[in-house]
Amino acid sequence: MAFGSLLNESMFTLQSDIDVATWGISAEDSMRAMGEAMDLDCEFDVQLVFSDSCSCSLLASIESEGMEI
């Protein structure tokens, strides 16, 4: 699920990153997922947020304002 400045055209700039929340990635697969996100050939950094380890307030914000991708 995408969230953050990516979803707000007036806030997304060339200095922005792309925030993506994930569900259901096991602890052992999380490092591999982070590595693959870092290896994407993209001019923007991709930041993965794991739903099972983020704060309750961030998760609530993602769930209410995020967009499925």
All heavy atoms as TSV, in Angstrom:
chain	resi	resn	atom	element	x	y	z
A	1	MET	N	N	0.854	-1.154	0.000
A	1	MET	CA	C	0.000	0.000	0.000
A	1	MET	C	C	0.910	1.230	0.000
A	1	MET	O	O	1.788	1.346	0.844
A	1	MET	CB	C	-0.903	-0.025	1.235
A	1	MET	CG	C	-1.877	1.120	1.282
A	1	MET	SD	S	-3.100	0.941	2.606
A	1	MET	CE	C	-4.213	-0.234	1.872
A	2	ALA	N	N	0.711	2.130	-0.954
A	2	ALA	CA	C	1.480	3.373	-1.015
A	2	ALA	C	C	0.884	4.375	-0.034
A	2	ALA	O	O	-0.324	4.399	0.189
A	2	ALA	CB	C	1.451	3.939	-2.422
A	3	PHE	N	N	1.752	5.198	0.547
A	3	PHE	CA	C	1.283	6.237	1.448
A	3	PHE	C	C	2.297	7.368	1.457
A	3	PHE	O	O	3.345	7.296	0.817
A	3	PHE	CB	C	1.038	5.689	2.868
A	3	PHE	CG	C	2.282	5.263	3.594
A	3	PHE	CD1	C	2.881	6.108	4.516
A	3	PHE	CD2	C	2.863	4.020	3.365
A	3	PHE	CE1	C	4.028	5.717	5.194
A	3	PHE	CE2	C	3.998	3.627	4.037
A	3	PHE	CZ	C	4.589	4.481	4.958
A	4	GLY	N	N	1.974	8.422	2.138
A	4	GLY	CA	C	2.901	9.540	2.271
A	4	GLY	C	C	2.829	10.523	1.123
A	4	GLY	O	O	1.811	10.639	0.442
A	5	SER	N	N	3.951	11.200	0.882
A	5	SER	CA	C	3.970	12.294	-0.095
A	5	SER	C	C	3.668	11.839	-1.516
A	5	SER	O	O	3.195	12.634	-2.328
A	5	SER	CB	C	5.317	13.018	-0.053
A	5	SER	OG	O	6.377	12.143	-0.402
A	6	LEU	N	N	3.904	10.589	-1.829
A	6	LEU	CA	C	3.602	10.085	-3.176
A	6	LEU	C	C	2.142	10.315	-3.550
A	6	LEU	O	O	1.822	10.545	-4.711
A	6	LEU	CB	C	3.929	8.588	-3.264
A	6	LEU	CG	C	3.627	7.887	-4.586
A	6	LEU	CD1	C	4.478	8.471	-5.707
A	6	LEU	CD2	C	3.847	6.400	-4.473
A	7	LEU	N	N	1.266	10.287	-2.568
A	7	LEU	CA	C	-0.160	10.424	-2.832
A	7	LEU	C	C	-0.633	11.870	-2.866
A	7	LEU	O	O	-1.809	12.129	-3.100
A	7	LEU	CB	C	-0.963	9.643	-1.784
A	7	LEU	CG	C	-0.644	8.153	-1.705
A	7	LEU	CD1	C	-1.511	7.495	-0.664
A	7	LEU	CD2	C	-0.782	7.479	-3.055
A	8	ASN	N	N	0.278	12.813	-2.662
A	8	ASN	CA	C	-0.082	14.223	-2.654
A	8	ASN	C	C	0.836	14.954	-3.621
A	8	ASN	O	O	1.992	15.245	-3.304
A	8	ASN	CB	C	0.044	14.799	-1.242
A	8	ASN	CG	C	-0.437	16.216	-1.153
A	8	ASN	OD1	O	-0.370	16.982	-2.108
A	8	ASN	ND2	N	-0.913	16.593	0.014
A	9	GLU	N	N	0.325	15.243	-4.805
A	9	GLU	CA	C	1.131	15.826	-5.870
A	9	GLU	C	C	1.869	17.086	-5.433
A	9	GLU	O	O	3.014	17.311	-5.829
A	9	GLU	CB	C	0.247	16.131	-7.082
A	9	GLU	CG	C	1.013	16.585	-8.295
A	9	GLU	CD	C	0.121	16.781	-9.507
A	9	GLU	OE1	O	-0.874	16.064	-9.652
A	9	GLU	OE2	O	0.442	17.668	-10.304
A	10	SER	N	N	1.258	17.897	-4.596
A	10	SER	CA	C	1.911	19.138	-4.177
A	10	SER	C	C	3.045	18.895	-3.180
A	10	SER	O	O	3.905	19.756	-2.992
A	10	SER	CB	C	0.889	20.105	-3.572
A	10	SER	OG	O	0.377	19.586	-2.368
A	11	MET	N	N	3.078	17.720	-2.555
A	11	MET	CA	C	4.126	17.410	-1.581
A	11	MET	C	C	5.245	16.552	-2.167
A	11	MET	O	O	6.343	16.495	-1.620
A	11	MET	CB	C	3.526	16.692	-0.367
A	11	MET	CG	C	2.631	17.557	0.477
A	11	MET	SD	S	1.892	16.663	1.866
A	11	MET	CE	C	3.333	16.132	2.767
A	12	PHE	N	N	4.990	15.867	-3.278
A	12	PHE	CA	C	5.979	14.950	-3.851
A	12	PHE	C	C	6.960	15.734	-4.715
A	12	PHE	O	O	6.571	16.421	-5.650
A	12	PHE	CB	C	5.279	13.866	-4.672
A	12	PHE	CG	C	6.196	12.729	-5.034
A	12	PHE	CD1	C	6.551	11.786	-4.087
A	12	PHE	CD2	C	6.713	12.612	-6.309
A	12	PHE	CE1	C	7.396	10.742	-4.398
A	12	PHE	CE2	C	7.556	11.566	-6.638
A	12	PHE	CZ	C	7.901	10.627	-5.685
A	13	THR	N	N	8.246	15.636	-4.380
A	13	THR	CA	C	9.289	16.361	-5.112
A	13	THR	C	C	10.381	15.389	-5.545
A	13	THR	O	O	10.344	14.200	-5.203
A	13	THR	CB	C	9.923	17.457	-4.226
A	13	THR	OG1	O	10.691	16.821	-3.193
A	13	THR	CG2	C	8.856	18.371	-3.618
A	14	LEU	N	N	11.373	15.902	-6.236
A	14	LEU	CA	C	12.503	15.066	-6.643
A	14	LEU	C	C	13.311	14.569	-5.450
A	14	LEU	O	O	14.079	13.619	-5.567
A	14	LEU	CB	C	13.412	15.839	-7.604
A	14	LEU	CG	C	12.809	16.150	-8.974
A	14	LEU	CD1	C	13.762	17.007	-9.798
A	14	LEU	CD2	C	12.471	14.862	-9.722
A	15	GLN	N	N	13.144	15.184	-4.292
A	15	GLN	CA	C	13.844	14.760	-3.087
A	15	GLN	C	C	13.011	13.773	-2.246
A	15	GLN	O	O	13.488	13.262	-1.230
A	15	GLN	CB	C	14.206	15.966	-2.212
A	15	GLN	CG	C	15.280	16.858	-2.807
A	15	GLN	CD	C	14.775	17.728	-3.943
A	15	GLN	OE1	O	13.667	18.257	-3.885
A	15	GLN	NE2	N	15.578	17.866	-4.983
A	16	SER	N	N	11.797	13.501	-2.652
A	16	SER	CA	C	10.908	12.607	-1.905
A	16	SER	C	C	11.350	11.155	-2.049
A	16	SER	O	O	12.100	10.800	-2.962
A	16	SER	CB	C	9.467	12.732	-2.417
A	16	SER	OG	O	8.962	14.005	-2.168
A	17	ASP	N	N	10.874	10.340	-1.143
A	17	ASP	CA	C	11.024	8.898	-1.290
A	17	ASP	C	C	9.634	8.313	-1.530
A	17	ASP	O	O	8.635	9.015	-1.466
A	17	ASP	CB	C	11.701	8.257	-0.081
A	17	ASP	CG	C	10.915	8.437	1.208
A	17	ASP	OD1	O	9.813	9.018	1.182
A	17	ASP	OD2	O	11.407	7.998	2.248
A	18	ILE	N	N	9.604	7.045	-1.842
A	18	ILE	CA	C	8.335	6.354	-2.073
A	18	ILE	C	C	8.119	5.417	-0.892
A	18	ILE	O	O	8.936	4.528	-0.633
A	18	ILE	CB	C	8.364	5.573	-3.403
A	18	ILE	CG1	C	8.528	6.556	-4.568
A	18	ILE	CG2	C	7.110	4.722	-3.558
A	18	ILE	CD1	C	8.738	5.900	-5.913
A	19	ASP	N	N	7.046	5.661	-0.151
A	19	ASP	CA	C	6.730	4.874	1.039
A	19	ASP	C	C	5.732	3.783	0.673
A	19	ASP	O	O	4.677	4.063	0.100
A	19	ASP	CB	C	6.121	5.772	2.115
A	19	ASP	CG	C	7.093	6.850	2.558
A	19	ASP	OD1	O	8.208	6.503	2.972
A	19	ASP	OD2	O	6.734	8.037	2.482
A	20	VAL	N	N	6.079	2.545	1.037
A	20	VAL	CA	C	5.220	1.400	0.745
A	20	VAL	C	C	5.070	0.572	2.019
A	20	VAL	O	O	6.067	0.163	2.623
A	20	VAL	CB	C	5.811	0.519	-0.376
A	20	VAL	CG1	C	4.932	-0.694	-0.639
A	20	VAL	CG2	C	6.014	1.324	-1.647
A	21	ALA	N	N	3.834	0.357	2.427
A	21	ALA	CA	C	3.544	-0.491	3.580
A	21	ALA	C	C	3.296	-1.913	3.093
A	21	ALA	O	O	2.702	-2.125	2.033
A	21	ALA	CB	C	2.321	0.029	4.329
A	22	THR	N	N	3.781	-2.871	3.859
A	22	THR	CA	C	3.633	-4.274	3.484
A	22	THR	C	C	2.955	-5.052	4.607
A	22	THR	O	O	3.076	-4.715	5.775
A	22	THR	CB	C	5.002	-4.912	3.198
A	22	THR	OG1	O	5.785	-4.905	4.389
A	22	THR	CG2	C	5.735	-4.181	2.093
A	23	TRP	N	N	2.269	-6.087	4.227
A	23	TRP	CA	C	1.630	-7.005	5.164
A	23	TRP	C	C	2.043	-8.412	4.787
A	23	TRP	O	O	2.198	-8.728	3.608
A	23	TRP	CB	C	0.102	-6.913	5.070
A	23	TRP	CG	C	-0.505	-5.773	5.803
A	23	TRP	CD1	C	-1.084	-5.816	7.047
A	23	TRP	CD2	C	-0.603	-4.417	5.378
A	23	TRP	NE1	N	-1.521	-4.565	7.407
A	23	TRP	CE2	C	-1.236	-3.678	6.390
A	23	TRP	CE3	C	-0.192	-3.736	4.235
A	23	TRP	CZ2	C	-1.480	-2.328	6.304
A	23	TRP	CZ3	C	-0.431	-2.372	4.140
A	23	TRP	CH2	C	-1.077	-1.695	5.174
A	24	GLY	N	N	2.203	-9.258	5.788
A	24	GLY	CA	C	2.402	-10.683	5.545
A	24	GLY	C	C	3.796	-11.085	5.116
A	24	GLY	O	O	3.977	-12.200	4.643
A	25	ILE	N	N	4.792	-10.221	5.277
A	25	ILE	CA	C	6.166	-10.613	4.962
A	25	ILE	C	C	6.785	-11.122	6.258
A	25	ILE	O	O	6.840	-10.410	7.259
A	25	ILE	CB	C	6.968	-9.439	4.379
A	25	ILE	CG1	C	6.377	-9.020	3.028
A	25	ILE	CG2	C	8.435	-9.830	4.218
A	25	ILE	CD1	C	7.078	-7.852	2.378
A	26	SER	N	N	7.258	-12.343	6.223
A	26	SER	CA	C	7.834	-12.943	7.435
A	26	SER	C	C	9.118	-12.221	7.816
A	26	SER	O	O	9.750	-11.551	6.997
A	26	SER	CB	C	8.121	-14.424	7.192
A	26	SER	OG	O	9.148	-14.564	6.227
A	27	ALA	N	N	9.507	-12.386	9.062
A	27	ALA	CA	C	10.728	-11.742	9.556
A	27	ALA	C	C	11.940	-12.152	8.725
A	27	ALA	O	O	12.781	-11.323	8.400
A	27	ALA	CB	C	10.936	-12.088	11.022
A	28	GLU	N	N	12.010	-13.422	8.364
A	28	GLU	CA	C	13.158	-13.877	7.582
A	28	GLU	C	C	13.152	-13.339	6.146
A	28	GLU	O	O	14.194	-13.186	5.537
A	28	GLU	CB	C	13.308	-15.398	7.600
A	28	GLU	CG	C	12.101	-16.233	7.343
A	28	GLU	CD	C	11.197	-16.458	8.553
A	28	GLU	OE1	O	11.537	-16.166	9.701
A	28	GLU	OE2	O	10.093	-16.948	8.303
A	29	ASP	N	N	12.000	-13.021	5.618
A	29	ASP	CA	C	11.918	-12.465	4.261
A	29	ASP	C	C	12.011	-10.947	4.236
A	29	ASP	O	O	12.202	-10.357	3.172
A	29	ASP	CB	C	10.607	-12.886	3.585
A	29	ASP	CG	C	10.614	-14.352	3.200
A	29	ASP	OD1	O	11.709	-14.929	3.041
A	29	ASP	OD2	O	9.514	-14.922	3.063
A	30	SER	N	N	11.909	-10.297	5.388
A	30	SER	CA	C	11.891	-8.834	5.409
A	30	SER	C	C	13.207	-8.233	4.934
A	30	SER	O	O	13.207	-7.241	4.203
A	30	SER	CB	C	11.516	-8.304	6.789
A	30	SER	OG	O	12.479	-8.667	7.745
A	31	MET	N	N	14.340	-8.825	5.302
A	31	MET	CA	C	15.637	-8.295	4.850
A	31	MET	C	C	15.781	-8.441	3.334
A	31	MET	O	O	16.296	-7.552	2.666
A	31	MET	CB	C	16.782	-8.992	5.575
A	31	MET	CG	C	16.842	-8.634	7.048
A	31	MET	SD	S	16.966	-6.851	7.362
A	31	MET	CE	C	18.658	-6.574	6.941
A	32	ARG	N	N	15.336	-9.553	2.796
A	32	ARG	CA	C	15.404	-9.754	1.348
A	32	ARG	C	C	14.517	-8.744	0.637
A	32	ARG	O	O	14.898	-8.154	-0.374
A	32	ARG	CB	C	14.983	-11.177	0.981
A	32	ARG	CG	C	15.126	-11.478	-0.508
A	32	ARG	CD	C	14.885	-12.960	-0.791
A	32	ARG	NE	N	13.600	-13.426	-0.322
A	32	ARG	CZ	C	12.478	-13.378	-1.048
A	32	ARG	NH1	N	12.491	-12.885	-2.263
A	32	ARG	NH2	N	11.354	-13.842	-0.556
A	33	ALA	N	N	13.324	-8.505	1.184
A	33	ALA	CA	C	12.408	-7.527	0.594
A	33	ALA	C	C	13.019	-6.132	0.609
A	33	ALA	O	O	12.924	-5.387	-0.372
A	33	ALA	CB	C	11.078	-7.530	1.345
A	34	MET	N	N	13.673	-5.777	1.718
A	34	MET	CA	C	14.314	-4.467	1.805
A	34	MET	C	C	15.443	-4.355	0.785
A	34	MET	O	O	15.610	-3.331	0.125
A	34	MET	CB	C	14.831	-4.223	3.216
A	34	MET	CG	C	13.710	-4.008	4.212
A	34	MET	SD	S	14.286	-3.856	5.909
A	34	MET	CE	C	15.159	-2.317	5.837
A	35	GLY	N	N	16.216	-5.409	0.623
A	35	GLY	CA	C	17.300	-5.418	-0.363
A	35	GLY	C	C	16.778	-5.269	-1.777
A	35	GLY	O	O	17.346	-4.523	-2.577
A	36	GLU	N	N	15.698	-5.960	-2.085
A	36	GLU	CA	C	15.128	-5.860	-3.422
A	36	GLU	C	C	14.569	-4.464	-3.686
A	36	GLU	O	O	14.695	-3.940	-4.784
A	36	GLU	CB	C	14.058	-6.932	-3.627
A	36	GLU	CG	C	14.670	-8.313	-3.747
A	36	GLU	CD	C	13.656	-9.400	-4.038
A	36	GLU	OE1	O	12.545	-9.095	-4.517
A	36	GLU	OE2	O	13.991	-10.562	-3.790
A	37	ALA	N	N	13.966	-3.853	-2.679
A	37	ALA	CA	C	13.464	-2.482	-2.837
A	37	ALA	C	C	14.618	-1.518	-3.077
A	37	ALA	O	O	14.519	-0.606	-3.907
A	37	ALA	CB	C	12.671	-2.060	-1.609
A	38	MET	N	N	15.741	-1.727	-2.389
A	38	MET	CA	C	16.897	-0.857	-2.563
A	38	MET	C	C	17.535	-1.052	-3.930
A	38	MET	O	O	18.144	-0.129	-4.475
A	38	MET	CB	C	17.913	-1.124	-1.458
A	38	MET	CG	C	17.436	-0.666	-0.089
A	38	MET	SD	S	18.483	-1.209	1.283
A	38	MET	CE	C	20.040	-0.477	0.857
A	39	ASP	N	N	17.398	-2.241	-4.512
A	39	ASP	CA	C	18.003	-2.543	-5.808
A	39	ASP	C	C	17.168	-2.087	-7.003
A	39	ASP	O	O	17.617	-2.205	-8.142
A	39	ASP	CB	C	18.264	-4.046	-5.945
A	39	ASP	CG	C	19.414	-4.516	-5.067
A	39	ASP	OD1	O	20.212	-3.666	-4.622
A	39	ASP	OD2	O	19.507	-5.736	-4.825
A	40	LEU	N	N	15.965	-1.577	-6.748
A	40	LEU	CA	C	15.131	-1.131	-7.862
A	40	LEU	C	C	15.839	-0.018	-8.614
A	40	LEU	O	O	16.435	0.876	-8.019
A	40	LEU	CB	C	13.780	-0.613	-7.351
A	40	LEU	CG	C	12.835	-1.658	-6.783
A	40	LEU	CD1	C	11.626	-0.971	-6.167
A	40	LEU	CD2	C	12.398	-2.635	-7.858
A	41	ASP	N	N	15.803	-0.089	-9.932
A	41	ASP	CA	C	16.423	0.940	-10.758
A	41	ASP	C	C	15.449	2.107	-10.850
A	41	ASP	O	O	14.647	2.198	-11.768
A	41	ASP	CB	C	16.750	0.381	-12.142
A	41	ASP	CG	C	17.534	1.368	-12.982
A	41	ASP	OD1	O	18.164	2.272	-12.407
A	41	ASP	OD2	O	17.514	1.221	-14.214
A	42	CYS	N	N	15.518	2.970	-9.875
A	42	CYS	CA	C	14.545	4.037	-9.737
A	42	CYS	C	C	15.269	5.279	-9.242
A	42	CYS	O	O	16.212	5.183	-8.465
A	42	CYS	CB	C	13.479	3.590	-8.731
A	42	CYS	SG	S	12.173	4.770	-8.437
A	43	GLU	N	N	14.836	6.439	-9.700
A	43	GLU	CA	C	15.480	7.663	-9.239
A	43	GLU	C	C	15.036	8.062	-7.837
A	43	GLU	O	O	15.572	9.003	-7.259
A	43	GLU	CB	C	15.246	8.802	-10.216
A	43	GLU	CG	C	13.791	9.181	-10.430
A	43	GLU	CD	C	13.619	10.210	-11.532
A	43	GLU	OE1	O	13.706	11.410	-11.230
A	43	GLU	OE2	O	13.421	9.784	-12.681
A	44	PHE	N	N	14.096	7.331	-7.259
A	44	PHE	CA	C	13.614	7.599	-5.909
A	44	PHE	C	C	13.964	6.431	-4.990
A	44	PHE	O	O	13.968	5.277	-5.409
A	44	PHE	CB	C	12.091	7.789	-5.898
A	44	PHE	CG	C	11.629	8.957	-6.705
A	44	PHE	CD1	C	11.170	8.789	-8.001
A	44	PHE	CD2	C	11.669	10.237	-6.178
A	44	PHE	CE1	C	10.753	9.870	-8.755
A	44	PHE	CE2	C	11.255	11.333	-6.918
A	44	PHE	CZ	C	10.801	11.152	-8.212
A	45	ASP	N	N	14.245	6.737	-3.728
A	45	ASP	CA	C	14.416	5.687	-2.728
A	45	ASP	C	C	13.044	5.102	-2.409
A	45	ASP	O	O	12.056	5.827	-2.350
A	45	ASP	CB	C	15.012	6.239	-1.442
A	45	ASP	CG	C	16.473	6.617	-1.583
A	45	ASP	OD1	O	17.174	6.017	-2.424
A	45	ASP	OD2	O	16.920	7.510	-0.842
A	46	VAL	N	N	12.999	3.800	-2.220
A	46	VAL	CA	C	11.768	3.127	-1.821
A	46	VAL	C	C	11.934	2.692	-0.373
A	46	VAL	O	O	12.884	1.991	-0.033
A	46	VAL	CB	C	11.464	1.910	-2.721
A	46	VAL	CG1	C	10.231	1.177	-2.233
A	46	VAL	CG2	C	11.308	2.344	-4.174
A	47	GLN	N	N	11.024	3.141	0.481
A	47	GLN	CA	C	11.058	2.806	1.893
A	47	GLN	C	C	9.937	1.817	2.199
A	47	GLN	O	O	8.774	2.117	1.963
A	47	GLN	CB	C	10.866	4.069	2.749
A	47	GLN	CG	C	11.916	5.124	2.513
A	47	GLN	CD	C	13.305	4.669	2.923
A	47	GLN	OE1	O	13.486	4.037	3.955
A	47	GLN	NE2	N	14.285	4.989	2.105
A	48	LEU	N	N	10.308	0.652	2.695
A	48	LEU	CA	C	9.305	-0.338	3.085
A	48	LEU	C	C	8.983	-0.176	4.562
A	48	LEU	O	O	9.883	-0.016	5.384
A	48	LEU	CB	C	9.809	-1.757	2.839
A	48	LEU	CG	C	10.041	-2.175	1.399
A	48	LEU	CD1	C	10.492	-3.629	1.358
A	48	LEU	CD2	C	8.799	-1.983	0.559
A	49	VAL	N	N	7.713	-0.224	4.881
A	49	VAL	CA	C	7.247	-0.205	6.259
A	49	VAL	C	C	6.495	-1.510	6.481
A	49	VAL	O	O	5.571	-1.833	5.730
A	49	VAL	CB	C	6.321	1.008	6.522
A	49	VAL	CG1	C	5.701	0.920	7.909
A	49	VAL	CG2	C	7.094	2.305	6.353
A	50	PHE	N	N	6.917	-2.261	7.469
A	50	PHE	CA	C	6.294	-3.548	7.755
A	50	PHE	C	C	5.190	-3.343	8.778
A	50	PHE	O	O	5.429	-2.855	9.882
A	50	PHE	CB	C	7.342	-4.550	8.241
A	50	PHE	CG	C	8.408	-4.791	7.205
A	50	PHE	CD1	C	9.603	-4.082	7.231
A	50	PHE	CD2	C	8.192	-5.685	6.187
A	50	PHE	CE1	C	10.568	-4.276	6.264
A	50	PHE	CE2	C	9.144	-5.899	5.203
A	50	PHE	CZ	C	10.341	-5.187	5.242
A	51	SER	N	N	3.980	-3.701	8.412
A	51	SER	CA	C	2.802	-3.421	9.247
A	51	SER	C	C	2.897	-4.029	10.634
A	51	SER	O	O	2.370	-3.471	11.592
A	51	SER	CB	C	1.530	-3.907	8.553
A	51	SER	OG	O	1.574	-5.306	8.361
A	52	ASP	N	N	3.575	-5.150	10.757
A	52	ASP	CA	C	3.643	-5.806	12.064
A	52	ASP	C	C	4.678	-5.196	13.002
A	52	ASP	O	O	4.739	-5.554	14.172
A	52	ASP	CB	C	3.883	-7.302	11.909
A	52	ASP	CG	C	5.184	-7.631	11.203
A	52	ASP	OD1	O	5.780	-6.738	10.568
A	52	ASP	OD2	O	5.616	-8.798	11.279
A	53	SER	N	N	5.474	-4.236	12.500
A	53	SER	CA	C	6.490	-3.655	13.378
A	53	SER	C	C	6.473	-2.123	13.403
A	53	SER	O	O	7.349	-1.517	13.994
A	53	SER	CB	C	7.883	-4.142	12.960
A	53	SER	OG	O	8.178	-3.738	11.641
A	54	CYS	N	N	5.473	-1.507	12.796
A	54	CYS	CA	C	5.400	-0.046	12.844
A	54	CYS	C	C	4.486	0.385	13.998
A	54	CYS	O	O	3.762	-0.427	14.570
A	54	CYS	CB	C	4.928	0.540	11.514
A	54	CYS	SG	S	3.220	0.267	11.068
A	55	SER	N	N	4.540	1.653	14.316
A	55	SER	CA	C	3.718	2.156	15.426
A	55	SER	C	C	2.231	2.073	15.079
A	55	SER	O	O	1.848	2.089	13.905
A	55	SER	CB	C	4.086	3.606	15.742
A	55	SER	OG	O	3.665	4.457	14.687
A	56	CYS	N	N	1.425	2.009	16.089
A	56	CYS	CA	C	-0.031	1.950	15.897
A	56	CYS	C	C	-0.538	3.198	15.185
A	56	CYS	O	O	-1.418	3.111	14.326
A	56	CYS	CB	C	-0.748	1.790	17.236
A	56	CYS	SG	S	-0.443	0.195	18.014
A	57	SER	N	N	0.020	4.358	15.513
A	57	SER	CA	C	-0.446	5.595	14.876
A	57	SER	C	C	-0.074	5.626	13.392
A	57	SER	O	O	-0.878	6.066	12.565
A	57	SER	CB	C	0.104	6.825	15.597
A	57	SER	OG	O	1.516	6.833	15.586
A	58	LEU	N	N	1.129	5.152	13.039
A	58	LEU	CA	C	1.507	5.102	11.626
A	58	LEU	C	C	0.627	4.110	10.886
A	58	LEU	O	O	0.145	4.397	9.791
A	58	LEU	CB	C	2.983	4.738	11.473
A	58	LEU	CG	C	3.485	4.601	10.039
A	58	LEU	CD1	C	3.248	5.872	9.230
A	58	LEU	CD2	C	4.959	4.220	10.025
A	59	LEU	N	N	0.387	2.960	11.473
A	59	LEU	CA	C	-0.465	1.958	10.834
A	59	LEU	C	C	-1.872	2.497	10.611
A	59	LEU	O	O	-2.449	2.306	9.534
A	59	LEU	CB	C	-0.500	0.678	11.670
A	59	LEU	CG	C	-1.267	-0.490	11.068
A	59	LEU	CD1	C	-0.724	-0.876	9.697
A	59	LEU	CD2	C	-1.220	-1.681	12.019
A	60	ALA	N	N	-2.414	3.203	11.577
A	60	ALA	CA	C	-3.750	3.787	11.426
A	60	ALA	C	C	-3.765	4.802	10.291
A	60	ALA	O	O	-4.711	4.837	9.493
A	60	ALA	CB	C	-4.191	4.440	12.730
A	61	SER	N	N	-2.714	5.594	10.184
A	61	SER	CA	C	-2.622	6.589	9.110
A	61	SER	C	C	-2.527	5.906	7.743
A	61	SER	O	O	-3.194	6.306	6.792
A	61	SER	CB	C	-1.414	7.480	9.344
A	61	SER	OG	O	-1.243	8.388	8.288
A	62	ILE	N	N	-1.708	4.869	7.661
A	62	ILE	CA	C	-1.567	4.128	6.404
A	62	ILE	C	C	-2.906	3.520	5.999
A	62	ILE	O	O	-3.309	3.600	4.841
A	62	ILE	CB	C	-0.498	3.026	6.543
A	62	ILE	CG1	C	0.884	3.657	6.700
A	62	ILE	CG2	C	-0.532	2.078	5.351
A	62	ILE	CD1	C	1.967	2.691	7.154
A	63	GLU	N	N	-3.575	2.902	6.940
A	63	GLU	CA	C	-4.831	2.239	6.631
A	63	GLU	C	C	-5.924	3.231	6.227
A	63	GLU	O	O	-6.766	2.909	5.399
A	63	GLU	CB	C	-5.291	1.385	7.805
A	63	GLU	CG	C	-4.416	0.163	7.993
A	63	GLU	CD	C	-4.774	-0.657	9.211
A	63	GLU	OE1	O	-5.337	-0.109	10.184
A	63	GLU	OE2	O	-4.464	-1.866	9.201
A	64	SER	N	N	-5.897	4.436	6.773
A	64	SER	CA	C	-6.947	5.400	6.443
A	64	SER	C	C	-6.628	6.232	5.196
A	64	SER	O	O	-7.535	6.631	4.476
A	64	SER	CB	C	-7.235	6.324	7.623
A	64	SER	OG	O	-6.143	7.185	7.866
A	65	GLU	N	N	-5.344	6.480	4.937
A	65	GLU	CA	C	-4.978	7.365	3.844
A	65	GLU	C	C	-4.225	6.694	2.693
A	65	GLU	O	O	-4.059	7.297	1.639
A	65	GLU	CB	C	-4.110	8.512	4.389
A	65	GLU	CG	C	-4.834	9.343	5.434
A	65	GLU	CD	C	-3.915	10.339	6.113
A	65	GLU	OE1	O	-2.783	10.564	5.609
A	65	GLU	OE2	O	-4.326	10.917	7.132
A	66	GLY	N	N	-3.775	5.465	2.906
A	66	GLY	CA	C	-2.977	4.778	1.893
A	66	GLY	C	C	-3.813	4.327	0.702
A	66	GLY	O	O	-5.037	4.315	0.733
A	67	MET	N	N	-3.089	3.964	-0.370
A	67	MET	CA	C	-3.728	3.491	-1.595
A	67	MET	C	C	-3.090	2.154	-1.989
A	67	MET	O	O	-1.866	2.049	-2.066
A	67	MET	CB	C	-3.532	4.502	-2.722
A	67	MET	CG	C	-4.177	4.066	-4.019
A	67	MET	SD	S	-4.084	5.310	-5.350
A	67	MET	CE	C	-2.352	5.650	-5.449
A	68	GLU	N	N	-3.942	1.165	-2.211
A	68	GLU	CA	C	-3.436	-0.139	-2.626
A	68	GLU	C	C	-2.761	-0.026	-3.973
A	68	GLU	O	O	-3.230	0.671	-4.865
A	68	GLU	CB	C	-4.570	-1.161	-2.684
A	68	GLU	CG	C	-5.007	-1.611	-1.320
A	68	GLU	CD	C	-5.846	-2.861	-1.360
A	68	GLU	OE1	O	-5.540	-3.784	-2.132
A	68	GLU	OE2	O	-6.835	-2.892	-0.612
A	69	ILE	N	N	-1.634	-0.751	-4.091
A	69	ILE	CA	C	-0.912	-0.769	-5.364
A	69	ILE	C	C	-0.719	-2.197	-5.822
A	69	ILE	O	O	-0.875	-3.120	-5.094
A	69	ILE	CB	C	0.458	-0.068	-5.274
A	69	ILE	CG1	C	1.285	-0.609	-4.107
A	69	ILE	CG2	C	0.251	1.430	-5.109
A	69	ILE	CD1	C	2.684	-0.059	-4.044
